[in-house]
Amino acid sequence: MIELKKISAHFDLTVIGDPDRIIHRVTALANQQVDGLTWAKADQYAEKIEVGTLLVNEAINFEPKEGVTYLITKKDAKLTLSLIMKEFFTPSPDYYLLDDTARHRKNSQLKIADQAFVGQNVTIGDGTVIHPFAVIEADSVIGKNCVIKSNTSIGSEGMGIALNPETDLLEKLPQIGNVVMHDHVDIGPNTTVRRGALGETLIKEGCKIGALINIGHNCVIGRNVILTCNNVVSGSAIIGDYVYLGVNAMIRNGIEIGEKTQIGMGAVVTKSLPANVIAYGNPAKVIRSNAT
């Protein structure tokens, strides 16, 4: 935990509200906490704050709310948050390097191959099978009866970045969230599931995820979704239940795919799609209804 006064002084921030607050954690805007710090990049996001402390650029328009404290920066808010987290809230590299596999091997209901790596503070449900050279990073939650194939990475760091004009270097927004995987999920070889930036990346029950797939930070993958092979699901995308992605299909960051929609081979989805349609092409277009 850190005093708000120390943060504001260190980064030359203006405080509107309670300057005596103590910040215990950095959270996503969707998971606001009274003792948390979050951020907003645009006016419409700033309006969503109800509790805690919000970091915004001075150009953002907002009406101060009772009980909320605002930190105002003259710089890019994402960059400022990155620097705050780097200084005060990021675990050391050692946190993600500690191998806790031996503890999980004591559970006779799990099958964990040699050369697998399981980080600290990981939960794994009974009946799950982990193949050689799979990596499950710290704080991940794995459900029951899952299969994680070889060379798969669960909980690796995503690509939140901002350019620091003072150094002309890219600063990483530290990724301190986790991956939550429900029961009966299969993950194919050489697939990567990135942990949430400030919250969770969620994979719901029954998903079947093939080989060579990248799922970005903060994504939500619905129940019984099928990702075939070489799919890219970019950060913060939301895929509804029973969606099917053909080989080499790609999903842009931040968009939503409605339930039971089918996306054809090689499609590049750049805009949100409704439920119960078939879409393909680059850019992907709705071809016909998939309703039954």
C-alpha positions in Angstrom: 0.0 0.0 0.0 1.1 3.6 -0.7 0.0 7.0 0.4 -1.8 9.0 -2.4 0.3 12.0 -1.4 3.5 10.1 -2.2 2.2 9.1 -5.6 1.0 12.6 -6.5 4.2 14.2 -5.4 6.4 11.7 -7.2 4.7 12.1 -10.5 3.6 15.8 -10.2 -0.2 15.0 -10.2 -3.0 17.2 -9.1 -5.5 15.7 -6.6 -9.2 16.4 -6.6 -10.9 14.9 -3.6 -9.3 13.2 -0.6 -5.5 13.7 -0.6 -5.1 11.5 2.5 -6.2 8.2 0.8 -4.1 5.1 1.0 -3.9 3.1 -2.2 -3.7 -0.7 -1.7 -4.0 -1.9 -5.3 -4.4 -1.0 -8.9 -7.6 -2.4 -10.5 -9.5 -2.4 -13.8 -12.3 0.1 -14.2 -14.7 -2.9 -14.3 -13.5 -4.0 -10.8 -13.4 -0.7 -8.8 -12.3 -0.9 -5.2 -12.6 1.8 -2.5 -8.9 1.5 -1.8 -8.0 1.0 -5.5 -6.5 3.1 -8.2 -7.8 2.8 -11.8 -7.6 5.0 -14.9 -9.7 6.2 -17.9 -8.5 7.1 -21.4 -11.6 9.0 -22.5 -14.6 10.9 -21.2 -17.1 8.0 -21.5 -14.9 5.8 -19.3 -14.3 8.5 -16.7 -18.1 8.6 -16.1 -18.1 4.9 -15.1 -16.1 5.5 -11.9 -18.1 5.1 -8.7 -15.6 4.4 -6.0 -11.8 4.6 -5.4 -9.3 6.8 -7.1 -9.3 7.6 -10.9 -6.2 8.7 -12.9 -7.1 10.8 -15.9 -5.4 13.2 -18.3 -6.2 16.9 -17.7 -8.0 17.0 -21.1 -10.7 14.5 -20.0 -14.1 16.0 -19.1 -15.8 14.7 -16.0 -18.1 15.7 -13.2 -16.5 14.9 -9.9 -18.4 12.3 -7.9 -18.8 12.2 -4.2 -16.5 9.6 -2.6 -14.2 9.4 -5.7 -10.7 11.0 -5.7 -9.2 12.1 -9.0 -5.5 12.2 -10.0 -4.9 14.6 -12.9 -1.9 14.1 -15.1 -0.6 16.4 -17.8 0.9 13.4 -19.6 -0.7 10.4 -21.2 -2.7 8.6 -18.5 -1.7 5.1 -19.6 1.9 6.1 -19.5 1.6 7.7 -16.1 -0.2 4.6 -14.7 2.6 2.4 -16.2 5.2 4.4 -14.3 3.2 4.4 -11.1 2.8 0.7 -11.2 6.4 0.1 -12.1 7.4 2.2 -9.1 5.0 1.0 -6.5 2.8 -2.0 -7.5 4.6 -4.4 -9.7 5.8 -7.8 -8.4 9.5 -8.6 -8.8 10.4 -11.0 -11.7 11.1 -13.6 -9.0 7.4 -13.7 -8.3 6.8 -15.3 -11.7 9.8 -17.5 -11.6 9.1 -19.6 -8.5 8.3 -23.2 -9.6 5.5 -24.7 -7.4 4.9 -27.8 -9.5 6.0 -30.2 -6.8 3.1 -29.1 -4.5 0.5 -29.9 -7.2 2.1 -33.3 -8.0 1.1 -34.4 -4.5 -2.5 -34.3 -5.7 -3.2 -37.8 -7.0 -6.2 -36.4 -9.0 -3.8 -34.5 -11.3 -1.5 -35.7 -14.1 1.5 -33.3 -14.5 4.2 -34.3 -16.9 7.9 -33.8 -16.3 9.3 -30.4 -17.5 5.9 -28.7 -16.8 6.1 -25.5 -14.8 3.4 -24.3 -12.4 3.9 -20.9 -10.7 2.9 -19.9 -7.2 -0.6 -19.2 -6.1 -2.1 -21.4 -8.8 -5.3 -23.4 -8.4 -5.8 -26.6 -10.5 -9.0 -28.6 -10.4 -9.1 -32.4 -10.2 -8.9 -34.4 -13.3 -6.7 -31.9 -15.2 -3.8 -33.1 -17.4 -0.8 -31.0 -18.0 1.6 -32.1 -20.8 5.4 -31.6 -21.0 6.8 -28.1 -21.3 3.5 -26.4 -20.5 3.8 -23.3 -18.4 1.1 -22.1 -16.0 2.2 -18.8 -14.5 1.5 -17.4 -11.1 -2.1 -16.7 -10.0 -3.8 -18.7 -12.7 -7.0 -20.6 -11.9 -7.5 -23.8 -13.9 -10.7 -25.7 -13.6 -11.5 -29.4 -13.4 -10.9 -32.0 -16.2 -8.9 -29.6 -18.4 -6.2 -30.6 -20.8 -3.2 -28.3 -21.4 -0.9 -29.6 -24.2 2.8 -29.2 -24.7 4.6 -25.9 -25.0 1.4 -24.0 -24.0 1.7 -20.8 -22.0 -1.1 -19.9 -19.6 -0.8 -16.5 -17.9 2.0 -14.9 -19.7 2.4 -11.1 -19.9 0.4 -9.2 -22.5 1.3 -6.2 -24.7 0.2 -3.1 -22.9 2.6 -0.4 -23.9 2.9 3.4 -24.1 5.7 5.6 -25.5 7.5 7.7 -23.0 8.5 10.9 -24.9 11.1 11.8 -22.3 13.2 8.7 -23.0 11.8 7.8 -26.4 11.4 4.3 -25.1 8.2 2.2 -24.9 7.1 1.6 -21.3 5.2 -1.6 -20.5 1.9 -1.3 -18.6 2.7 -4.0 -16.0 0.3 -6.9 -16.4 -0.7 -7.9 -12.9 -4.0 -9.8 -13.6 -4.5 -13.5 -14.1 -6.1 -16.2 -16.2 -9.3 -17.9 -15.1 -10.2 -21.1 -16.9 -13.4 -23.0 -16.1 -13.9 -26.8 -16.2 -13.6 -29.1 -19.3 -11.3 -26.7 -21.3 -8.8 -28.2 -23.8 -5.8 -26.1 -24.9 -3.7 -27.3 -27.8 0.1 -27.2 -28.2 2.0 -23.9 -28.7 -0.9 -21.8 -27.6 -0.6 -18.6 -25.5 -3.3 -17.2 -23.1 -2.2 -13.8 -21.8 -3.1 -12.8 -18.3 -5.3 -9.8 -17.7 -3.7 -6.4 -17.4 -5.4 -5.4 -14.2 -8.2 -8.0 -14.0 -8.7 -11.4 -15.5 -8.6 -13.2 -18.9 -11.6 -15.6 -18.8 -12.1 -18.9 -20.6 -15.5 -20.4 -19.9 -16.5 -24.0 -19.5 -16.1 -26.5 -22.4 -14.0 -24.4 -24.7 -11.8 -26.3 -27.2 -8.8 -24.3 -28.2 -6.4 -25.7 -30.9 -2.8 -25.2 -31.7 -0.8 -22.0 -32.3 -3.4 -19.7 -30.9 -2.9 -16.4 -29.1 -5.6 -15.1 -26.7 -4.8 -11.5 -25.6 -5.1 -9.9 -22.2 -8.6 -9.2 -20.8 -10.4 -11.4 -23.3 -13.6 -13.3 -22.5 -14.0 -16.6 -24.3 -17.6 -17.9 -23.9 -18.9 -21.4 -23.2 -18.2 -24.1 -25.7 -16.3 -21.8 -28.1 -14.2 -23.6 -30.7 -10.9 -21.9 -31.8 -9.4 -24.2 -34.5 -5.8 -23.3 -35.3 -3.6 -20.2 -35.9 -6.3 -17.9 -34.5 -5.5 -14.5 -33.0 -8.0 -13.1 -30.5 -6.6 -9.6 -29.6 -6.9 -8.0 -26.2 -10.2 -7.2 -24.6 -12.2 -9.0 -27.2 -15.4 -10.8 -26.0 -16.5 -13.9 -27.8 -20.0 -15.2 -27.0 -21.0 -18.8 -26.2 -20.8 -21.5 -29.0 -18.9 -19.3 -31.4 -16.7 -21.1 -34.0 -13.5 -19.6 -35.5 -12.1 -21.2 -38.6 -8.4 -21.7 -39.3 -6.3 -18.5 -39.4 -9.3 -16.3 -38.4 -8.3 -13.1 -36.5 -10.3 -10.9 -34.1 -9.5 -7.3 -33.5 -9.0 -6.0 -30.0 -12.0 -4.7 -28.1 -14.7 -6.1 -30.3 -17.6 -8.5 -29.5 -18.8 -11.6 -31.3 -22.4 -12.6 -30.5 -23.2 -16.2 -29.5 -23.4 -19.1 -32.0 -21.8 -17.0 -34.7 -19.5 -18.8 -37.2 -16.4 -17.1 -38.6 -14.8 -18.6 -41.7 -11.3 -19.6 -42.5 -8.9 -16.7 -42.8 -11.4 -14.0 -41.8 -10.2 -10.7 -40.3 -12.8 -9.4 -38.0 -12.5 -5.7 -37.5 -16.0 -4.8 -36.3 -18.3 -6.4 -33.7 -20.6 -9.1 -35.1 -24.1 -10.0 -33.9 -25.3 -13.4 -32.7 -26.3 -16.3 -35.0 -24.6 -15.2 -38.2 -21.9 -16.6 -40.6 -19.1 -14.2 -41.5 -15.9 -14.4 -43.5 -13.6 -12.3 -45.6 -11.1 -9.5 -45.0 -12.6 -7.5 -43.5 -15.1 -10.0 -42.4 -18.7 -9.4 -43.5 -21.9 -11.1 -42.5 -22.9 -13.6 -45.3 -26.1 -15.0 -43.9 -28.0 -15.9 -40.7 -26.9 -18.9 -38.7 -30.2 -19.1 -36.8 -31.8 -22.6 -36.5 
